[in-house]
Amino acid sequence: MSGPAAGQSGRTAPELAGQVALITGAAHGQGRAAALALAREGVHIAALDVARPLAYPGYPMGSSADLDSLATECRALGVDCLTFAADVRDDPAVTAAVQSTADRFGRIDILFNNAGICGYSLAHELTDDAWNTMLDINLTGPWGPCRGPANPGRKANSTWPSLVLGRNLHLALPGPEDF
Ligand SMILES: NC(=O)c1ccc[n+]([C@@H]2O[C@H](COP(=O)([O-])OP(=O)(O)OC[C@H]3O[C@@H](n4cnc5c(N)ncnc54)[C@H](O)[C@@H]3O)[C@@H](O)[C@H]2O)c1
């Protein structure tokens, strides 16, 4: 099956050009892939990522180097890219990132709440700390960018995401082999 035909510019969704996307968990994996796909369509990117190891779940997270290289790749595609090293559980940092994005671009059209972790554990082995960490990151985390005082949607005639996407439909899996 083939996707939509690309025009001369190589873009498949020209209506996105000039829009602004704020993506959490953008340094690595699907968040990064989404950032680059949108950048190819001419969308300016605000990329937020914890960019450091987390004690739980313990597997590698994105890094500052990943954020830097994402910004370089986005700029090479002709769009601007702001980067923020912030944990989605850190409300003031998330609010500051939303504010900086709104200040820089005057709009945020797409919010991709992608940052998240996947805990691998049998339910009876899952600790309360692990459970609460997943709730904080996967469930409460996506709320942060939406509610902050910097949210430009609080101002009249401002542009705040018409498209809000989330990626965390699960909390824990028994193990990678069950994924
Ligand atoms: N890969 C899959 O098949 C799949 C399936 C279902 C859901 N998901 C979910 O989709 C999301 C992306 O998946 P992926 O495979 O790209 O994961 P990934 O681990 O490759 O990337 C997740 C990114 O989020 C960042 N991040 C994690 N916790 C953060 C926090 N507290 N604050 C800010 N940034 C944080 C990481 O640094 C990393 O860059 C995850 O939430 C994952 O649980 C993935």
The ligand as a Gaussian input file, in Angstrom:
#p B3LYP/6-31G(d) Opt

LIG

0 1
 N        6.997000       1.302000      20.773000
 C        5.756000       0.810000      20.867000
 O        5.374000      -0.147000      20.190000
 C        4.741000       1.438000      21.797000
 C        3.471000       0.890000      21.920000
 C        2.527000       1.506000      22.749000
 C        2.862000       2.647000      23.453000
 N        4.119000       3.138000      23.348000
 C        4.398000       4.352000      24.086000
 O        4.683000       5.374000      23.127000
 C        5.674000       6.247000      23.662000
 C        6.875000       6.298000      22.739000
 O        7.375000       4.981000      22.556000
 P        8.836000       4.736000      22.031000
 O        8.912000       3.309000      21.635000
 O        9.214000       5.778000      21.047000
 O        9.647000       4.943000      23.431000
 P       11.151000       5.439000      23.647000
 O       11.530000       4.948000      25.001000
 O       12.001000       5.100000      22.474000
 O       11.005000       7.028000      23.673000
 C       10.334000       7.681000      24.716000
 C       10.954000       9.060000      24.882000
 O       10.269000       9.698000      25.978000
 C       11.226000      10.265000      26.831000
 N       10.698000      10.303000      28.191000
 C       10.428000       9.238000      28.990000
 N       10.001000       9.655000      30.187000
 C        9.972000      11.003000      30.133000
 C        9.613000      11.996000      31.071000
 N        9.242000      11.683000      32.343000
 N        9.672000      13.296000      30.692000
 C       10.072000      13.635000      29.433000
 N       10.448000      12.723000      28.514000
 C       10.402000      11.421000      28.859000
 C       12.459000       9.384000      26.708000
 O       13.657000      10.052000      27.089000
 C       12.435000       9.022000      25.231000
 O       13.155000       9.950000      24.450000
 C        6.038000       5.710000      25.031000
 O        5.232000       6.386000      25.964000
 C        5.632000       4.238000      24.958000
 O        5.326000       3.719000      26.240000
 C        5.053000       2.578000      22.529000

